[in-house]
Amino acid sequence: MPTNTSKKLRSQEWWTGQAYENYARRAWLRAEGFPADVFQNKPVIGICNSWSELNNCNAHLRTVAEAVKRGVWAAGGVALEFPTISLGEMFMRPTTMLYRNLMAMDVEESIRANPIDGVVLLCGCDKTTPAQLMGAASADIPAIMVPGGPMLSGNWKDRRLGSGTDGRKLFDLFRTGQLGEEEWAEIEGGLSRSAGHCTVMGTASTMTSLAEAMGMTLTGCANIPAPDSRRLAIAELSGRRAVDLVREDVRPSHIMTPQAFQNAITVDMAIGGSTNAVVHLLAIAGRLGIPLELNDFDRISRRTPWIVNVKPSGEFLMEDFYYAGGLPAVMKEILPLLYGDALTVTGKTIRENLERAECHRREVIRTAAEPLHNEGGTVILYGNLAPDGAVLKQTAATPSLLSHRGRAYVFENYQQMRAEIDREDLPVDENTVLVMKNCGPKGAPGFPEWGHIPMPRALLNRNISDMVRISDARMSGTSFGTVVLHVAPESGVGGPLGVVRTGDEIQLDVPNRRLDLCVPADEIESRLSQFRPAAPQYERGYGRLFLEHVTQANLGCDFDFLRK
Ligand code: FES
C-alpha cells in the first residue's frame, strides 16, 4: 500500500514556473474567476462527467457533480469539472458497445492531457461505467467512482415494473393483442420515472456494483437510488476522499489488482449480474495487464451461491435491494469467498469496510447457506460450436432447457430474424434451437444487444415463453431466457456458428458446460473451408478503426493497441 507523499503535484507542472506557458496557463484558469492561491500546490480534482440529455440515465449527474465539488473544496482541493462523450443505451445507433472504447479513449486522454492530480468518475448507464474504469486504469492517476444510482422503480396501476425485464414481458402481451394501445401508452409513461440507470440487475446495476466490489467507490455508494438525498451526500464525501487519494498517491492500479477482479467476479455471481460484465471486466483487466480469462468466471461461478433476489433473475428491484442493505450486505454474506484484505479507495480493506454492514430483508438478500441457487448466475460454455467460449445466464434461464438437444432454425442475420420472427407459419416448436449469425463485434458490427431473440409469435400464441437461442451477440442485462451469447470466434470472422444450417442438431449441456454442433467433424471442416468474409461495413473514420482493432468477446472487445 502506498504511503503519504510530499512530492510535487502533477498539476504544478502546468502552473509552476516563469516560462510564458506557465504564466499563460495561470492567467487562463483565472479567467474562470479563481484567486491566485488556487495554484499553491492544491490537488486539482477533475470531475469526469458523462452527463448528457441524450442519456437519461446520467441526466442528473450535473447535480451530483456539484456535490462532489463541495467535497473537493472542503478538503482543500480544486474542483474542475470536464465532460466526456456519454453513451445513452436507448438512443445510440447501432449500439453503444461500438463506442465504449471511444469513450474509454476520451476519458484516458482527457485525464492525461490536463492539469489534474486526481479524478472523480461520474457514470451510470451501461457502458459509461466500464469505459470510465478502462480510461482511468490506463491513465492511472488517483481516481474514485461515483455512480449515479438506479432510477425509481417503474409503476403501472398497482404493479411495480423493472426496466427492460417487465417492459419486454408486457410488450409480448402487446404483440399478441393481450394489451391495447392505451394500456401500452400508460406503461410507457410509468416505466422510467426519474433520472438514473435501469431498475433491475442489468448491466448498469451490475457494473456499478462491481466497481464498488473492486474497491473503486466508497462503501455503499453503488446502489443508492438516483433521486435519494443520500446519493448527493456520498458524492460530497467522495469529493473529499479524492483529495486524500492524491495526497496518499493511491492509484487505480493499486486498487484494481488481480484480487480485486476475483472479488468482482465473485460478487457478480452472487448478485446474478449481467452477462455483459464478462466482456467489461476482461477489458478493464486488459488495461492493467492482469491475466483474466473466461475460465476464471466459470471457476468462480461453480463455487459462488446466487443470493440476490432481483430481476431479471429474481423478483425484486434495485430500490428494494438498496433498502435491504445493498452491496455491503451481500459482500459481508460472502466474505469468506472474497479477498478481504484487498485495498479500497476508502483507505481501508474490504473486510474493514464491511464491519457495520447488515441485511435488513432476507427475501431480497439471502444467506449463503440458503441461496437462490448453489452456483453463480453466469456460466461459460465451450464446444465445437464455441471453441473460444460462450456465455449463458443460467439463473435467468428455464431449468428444463439447460440440458437440451434440438434442431436449429437459422437466421443468417438480425434483419432476417426481425423480418421472420412474427410469421405465423415459422417452422419452429418448443424444441427448436434458434440460431442467429453475424451479430458479433466485427460481424454486426459493434457487438449489439440483439442476442435476446424475441420468442416467435407462433410460440407465444401457444403460451410457450422460452426456448434455446444462440448467437454471437450480447443481450441486455435486463433480459432473460435460455439464451447463449458471445459465441467466439464469431461467425463474421469464420467461427463455427457461421456454418450451422437449419435442421442441424445442437446440444446444449450446461451442467457439463458444453455447446456442440452435432455434425461430423469433417463436414464442419468442409463447411468452414468455404468461409469468405463479408465486405467491411465501415471504410473510414472510427468505424474503420473499430473493425481493424476490436478483439473478440473472450478478450473483452477492447482495441488490441489499448491492452497493456
Ligand atoms: Fe441506461 Fe439501462 S438504459 S442503464
Boltz pocket constraint, residues with backbone or C-beta under 6 A from the ligand:
constraints:
  - pocket:
      binder: B
      contacts: [[A, 57], [A, 87], [A, 88], [A, 89], [A, 90], [A, 124], [A, 125], [A, 126], [A, 163], [A, 196], [A, 197], [A, 198], [A, 202], [A, 204]]
      max_distance: 6.0
